[in-house]
Amino acid sequence: MHIRYRVDATAAEGHRGRFSIDLDGVEAPSLDLVLPSWVPGSYHIMNYVRGFRGLTARPSGGAGSVPVERVASDRWRLTTAGIHSLTVQYTVYGHQMVTEAFDLTSDHLFLNPALALPFVDGHLQEPVEVELHLPPDWRVVTELEEVGSRPPTYRAPTYDELVDCPIDAGHPLVLTIRPHGIPHRISICGEGGNYEAHRLEEDLAKIVDASIRLVGDSPLRGYTFFVHLSDVPDGGLEHASSNSAVVRRDSFAPLEGYQRFLSLQSHEYFHLWNVKRIRPKALGPFDYTREVSTGQLWWMEGTTDYFSDLVLRRAGLYSPAKFLEESARIAKDVLSSPGRNSLSLEDLSRIAWVDYYQPFEETPNQSVSYYSKGYLVSLCLDLEIRHRTETRASLETVLRRLWTEYGKPGRGLEEGELQTVADRATGLDLTEFYDRYVRGTAELDVESFARYAGLTFGPRPKAPDDEAPEPGYLGIRFEDARGFVRVTHVLLDTPGRRGGLSPGDEIIALNGSKVSLPKFEKALEAYPPGTPVDVTVFRRGYLRHLSLTMGKSPPQKYRFAAAEPASDLARKVHESWLGVPWEAPKPEAGPKKG
Ligand SMILES: [Zn+2]
């Protein structure tokens, strides 16, 4: 069947685009058009279909109509009996500037095809074409193959490849860099933006170069970094030959914010190997209509995140200290989640759809981000491999093997195969590690792995001149409820939990004194750890009194630091990992003298 979509953005009144689909060579007596419920890279079921209206069909070039029945919210059944060529028409409302968007304004179109171009059921593997009708001065940026210019027309070999290529049109600023001779476009859309074009080109080129050197190969003929500037950031979404990021327009300075931007770009870029090509069998071909389960998402996201930080280190965009600081920050995320060991990484991966993507009040007590824990386990696995092979192998060796055996030839990973590849690539038996930390729920002793690289790991000691009073700790998270403190989460094994606080409680007084949101944290300073306190709350609108004892806050910051003695092997591991020789710890600064 010949499938050709037409997107008309010439009269984008009220953010509604006009669409049509020409279907030629129809044989079956009926066919279904289906809109995906999710897009690869974002593992949750969405209601993209809500903006669809007025879907009708008629024989091509002829009069009459083709009966259409909406058999489900996202599925239309066309009775085509005897009609071999027909045209479907509909409109879609699109006004949301997020990574998985259909956004249509008077000066811009950003189209993730899955959000507005339904597929023909049973014909996912056939080539499709997309024709764009745009205001004359608009420029199009997409990684789809261009097959015509008036009107701009593109072709994808399959529907999967179509939905993996966003289309951006309007007035983007397009910069081009050519690391390793491969054209990479940086397409920046949106007003303002405190970026420096030359620096952006240089730094993204460094990321590309360091990534290619780490994997040892690139499958690309071209790539686009879509950067949308907005006031509400939405992170990034990976594709096989592009990624789209929605960032705040002031993301490019100061340095710390800019490093976050680079870290996002490094993560999404690394996905072109890890997840887009090195991928679980379950993730392609895709079933767009329902959740797809795999125990390997932790590797696809957490390990990608770990490697993308390593890329920043190799690219010189992170110093060794910054790399360790970021790793310690992620370790803190994991260690401060009471639910970090309630499920294995494999199970966290399998339930990501209803867990990570749909957090609720009990999430921190029964779960942990598979990004953060996946990162930390990858870091420890890397050190384990470097240590046991005396640096002859590393997690990079494993990734390169995954690339040559799976990613490059396009072979999907079976469930449970990640360890087999790691064993083969390193010559080690990693069963115990995987049993404990990937398939199991053992507490990860980060310190013991850090030792392999001549480092310690633990809470960051208080600065000697830090004399700030230690506030009491309740173990709750809270939000603003019209100036009141509304409890959103009560963490396990904390004074709040033991004292009977519940999510939803509005705290109005401590020991009889009124508290309100702006001064709540300050108020806690009056109740140091060990102090009994009466907490007055409104619970479901009714007054209650609770008695509890303030606790001590868990560490807010962790750090990796050099530790003596470091064996020759530890020094070797350190250098192979961070790219700099191990250095003895510097003496701690003494108290400041006035
Ligand atoms: Zn990711």
Residues whose N, C-alpha, C, O or C-beta is under 5 A from the ligand:
A	BS01	ZN	E301
